[in-house]
Amino acid sequence: MTDFIIDLATLKPTLNRVEVEEPAHEVGLVDADWPGGIRADLRVEKSGDRVSVRGSVTSSARLECVRCLRAFDLEVSGDLTVFAERSTAAKRAEQEALERDNYMSFHDGRRLDLCDAVRELLLLELPISPHCREDCPGLCRKCGADLNDGPCGCAV
């Protein structure tokens, strides 16, 4: 079982600090695309059946530059905030609406699964058009040479 599934029975009924480091496949991501694994530093507050999770999640994503097509690693991080309440059968329709709107999560009283929230956070932090560096000159439009290695010799 992954450490991104928090065992609520082990938590104190106050503020808890939870540090997690897991490979990417534990949250449903491909390990080759996230070579450094996923790290999280979380503050988990438990109050009765309510749980709030706040903290930061970091990882390194292997991306391809849209200008020169070289592979590079980009440090990705974001703030995670999850509010969860114990699930009850009587309010199932209301719970589905709250989960769909990403307003609140629900747990079974024993465990709180953060895998989906962590995966979504990291994917949303990826740039739409990644660049290996801001001043990447890209490829020559004529011959396709990588201009990071120097001029290609084509007439300008």
Sequence and secondary structure as in RCSB ss.txt:
>XXXX:A:sequence
MTDFIIDLATLKPTLNRVEVEEPAHEVGLVDADWPGGIRADLRVEKSGDRVSVRGSVTSSARLECVRCLRAFDLE
VSGDLTVFAERSTAAKRAEQEALERDNYMSFHDGRRLDLCDAVRELLLLELPISPHCREDCPGLCRKCGADLNDG
PCGCAV
>XXXX:A:secstr
  TTEEEGGGS SSEEEEEEEE GGGGT  GGGSTT EEEEEEEEEETTEEEEEEEEEEEEEEE TTT  EEEEE
EEEEEEEEEEE  GGGHHHHHHHHHTTS EEE SSEEE HHHHHHHHHHTS SS  SSTT   B TTT  BGGG 
      
